[in-house]
Amino acid sequence: MARTVARVIVDALQELGVQHVFGVVGDALNPLTEAIRTTDGLEWIGCRHEEAAAFAAGARSQLSGTIGVCMGTVGPGSVHLLNGLYDAAKSHAPVLAVCGQVPLAEIGSDYFQEVDNDLLFRDVAVYRATLTSPAQLPRLIESAVRAAVTRGGVAVLTVPGDLGDQEVAEDRPARFALDRAVTRPDDPALQRAAELLNRASRVTLLVGQGAREARPEVLETADVLAAPMVLTLKAKEGFEDDNPFQVGQSGLIGNPAAVHALDHGEALLMLGTDFPYRDWYPKDVEVVQVDTREEHLGRRTPVDVGLAGDVGATLRALLPLLKTAPDRAHLDDARPRFLRWREGQGRLADPGHERRPAGRLRAALDNRHHEIRPEALAAAVDAYADEDAVFTCDTGMATVWLSRFVTMRANRRLIGSYNLGSMANAMPQALGAQLWAPDRQVVALCGDGGLSMLLGDLMTIKTYRLPVKLVVFDNRRLGMVKLEQEQTGLPEFGTELDNPDFAAVATALGLTGIRITDPAELHEGVRRALATPGPVVLDVLTNPEEVAVPGKATVSQGWGFALAKAKEILSSRQG
């Protein structure tokens, strides 16, 4: 018996090992969802918003290294996928989006709910196609999956609603052939890189997520070159723990030790990173960059030797050509700087900080109501979370506190919207993470603004009994926007949030809700929330005036901040 279009697509997903499909049902998807319903080992996860479905599929893809799948029905259902798919695309996560469409004969007639999906997804997708005949299967599903996996991006396959139940006459099993090659540069390029690095007396490493699978080779390279290792945020996972070379992050969320290590090197070795902030790269240094994507070489900072290839394979070929550094002064200077900075940060996370003289002064200026320090909250989460916990994090100040106070030790994992920078990502990504690893603790560090955007998908977490722990940094602000306004001399405007009691909302939805307003109750509250079975929303009222000083603050930022505070005080008195 010939299979239908829907059955061919769903059988192909099953063959790929897909276990969950995220989406919102709709008439154009009915043949596909019916095929999923009758397929063993494949579960439909019905979300309240398609954006959450796309975020969840992208999270599952990033954590598993396999393709994630989401679906949206015709028109608005497909449009709602877009932001989550952009996040997957910019994270180079292979995701397949299967979208519904109006009946085939109505395409191009401005039919009810009709949207041109091939045009809609043109910028976000590495592959997009609309099925117009059953005879195109399984070729189109093979092409879509192959493009998503090999190019690390989003593929969109659009299926008109009246084609799903039609039979595929010349049926055959789908074949994907997804084996990837491991490449390295040729020997002359490696020799040029070695000569550059060997003649530099001070080398600094900038290491990104693309080097994660090459941890032993990266550590050996740092040892041979006596090089301090600056990490991107995404490289915390894999390189932060048990690493005598790392000096933390650079950029706005970074620290002075990392900035010093970059600015005082003679050569920079970039490994698996496309760190986008050009102002934070060192000037007047020679640069070697290793990346699997040739188009990444030199696009952030000028590069003297670009090595296109896998980081592990490239370093294995490069290491025999490197000479052991005779002087370790650059590393020996950078590490103590970093450890002193980290010790100072630890004092900020101490609940007793405001009882000390400097802390009392700061409390009098910016925490008169004795609200909970966000640093202390992040540090408490770090202390009580499991050693193999999976963390997701909203964009904004929650990312700052995670970067500085949550350590990716042991087997912890970390994802966030670190390339797109979307709000509202942490909770739906936690949804996907928990389905990927049902026996591991999943902790989402949520901004109050981010959680509010997709609040409805708390019901998805409840429906599927997912034991995620949602920690809300409830400062009643769009905190990062507030800081951006103030550092340019503007008083905060439009950033205040009239929040509900998120713990009470969670309780009303059938989840466990815990609210902390007293700093003295912080540690016990965090411990209880993380130990409570089932889904938990931990709503912690944090100080909205707490700021994070970047690794290299400028005079103009300081003056701008002072001016903004003066304006805010005057406005408050006038009010």
C-alpha positions, 0 to 999 in steps of 0.5 A: 500500500502506498504511503501518504505525503504525511506518512512519508514525512513522519516516517523520515523523522522517525528514521532520523531519531526525532523523538519530539515535534513542537508546534500548535495544531491547525487544519493544514497540519491535520494529516501530519499530526495524525501521522505523528499520533499513530507513530511509536516513539514520536511525540507531539508537544503542543505549545501555546505559542509557535515561537516557544515551539521553535525555541524548544526545537532549537534548544533540543538541537543545540544540546543533542547535536541532532536535528530539531523539528517544529511545525506551524500551520498556515499563515499566522502559525508559520509567522509565529515560528519566525523569531525562534527560527532566527535564534536557531539560524544564528546559533547554527542549530539544525532545525526543520520547520514543517509549515502548513499552506493553503490548498494548492490550487489557491496559492497565489490568489490571496486566499484566507490566511495565505502567506508566501512562506518561501518569501517569509523564510528567505532570510532565515532558512538555508533551505526552503521549498513548497511541496507541489506534488507527492512525486517530490517526496522523499526527495524534498524532505531529504534535501531539507534535512541534509541542508539543515544538518550540513550547513548548520541552519534552518530548513523550511518545508511547506506542505499545502493542506490538501496534499498531506493525505495524497499518496506517493506513487513511487514510494521509497525509504528516505536516505539522508547520508549525513556523515560529516568530514573532519578537515584541517588546513594544508601544511604551508598554512600551518607552518605560517601560523606556527612561525607567527606564534613562535616569534611572539613573546606573549600569546593570548587565546580567544576560545569559543564554542566551536572549540568545545570538542577539542578541549585537550588540544586547546589546553595543551596549546595554552600550556605550550604557548604559556597563553592566558585563555579568554573565553566567550560566553558560550565557551564557559561550557567546556572550558571554565572548569578545571582550567588553569589558563582561563581568565573569564570573558571579555566584552560588556559582561567581561572582566578587567583581567581578560581585557588586560590579557588581550590588550597586552599580548603580541599575538592572538590565537582565535579558536572556534569563535566569531566573537562579534564585538570589534571594539573589544579586540586588541589593536596592533597584534598579529592574529591567527584564526581557526574556524570551520567556516571560511567566511568567518575568517577575518570578518571581526578583526584583521587576520594574518593567518586564517586556518579553515578547519576543525579546531581539534584536527587543526591543533593536532597538526599545529602542536608539533610545530610550536615551540614551548614558550621560554617565558610564562610571565604573560600567563603568570600576570593574567591569572592572578589578576583574574583570581583577584577580580573573581574574589571581589565578585564573590564579596558582592554575592555574599548576603552579608556584603551590605553590612560591611562599610563599602556595602553599607554605602552602596546600600544607602545609595542604591538599595535603600529597600534592602532588596536581594542582590542579583549577584547573590541570587545567581551565586545561590543557584550555582551553589545548589544546582546539580553538577550536571544541570542544564542552564538556559538564560534570558538575554539581558541582565540575567546573562550578566549574572550567570556569566559571572556567578554560575560556573559551568563545572563538571557536566553542566550545559548552557544555552541561551539566545547568545547570537540573536539576543532575543528576549523570552528564550529561557523558558521555552528553551528549558522546555526543549532541554527537559524533554531532551534530558528528562532525568537531569535538572533544568534551570532557567534563569529568567528575566521578568520581562522575558518570562512575561512575553511567553507566559502562556507556555507555563501551561505547556510545562504543566501539561507535560509535567516537565520538572523545570525550575524557573528562577525569575530575576524580578527587578521590575525592569527591563534592566539591560535597557535601563543600563544602556540608557543611563550610561549614555546620560539618559534617565531611564524611560519605558523600562519599568514593569508592573509585574504580577506575583509570578509565584502566585501566577504559577500556583494558579496554573498548577505549578509550585510557586515560591516567592522570596523578598527577604535577603535572609531567606534567599539561600533556603528558598533557592535550595527548596525550589531546586529540591522540590519535585515537578515544575517550580517558579521561583520569583525573587525580588531583586534590586533594580539599581544594581549595575554590572561594570564592564571589563573596560569602563570608559570616562564617558560611560561614567559621566553618562551614568552620573548625569542620568542619575541626577536627572532621575533624582530631579524627576523623582523630586518633581513628581 
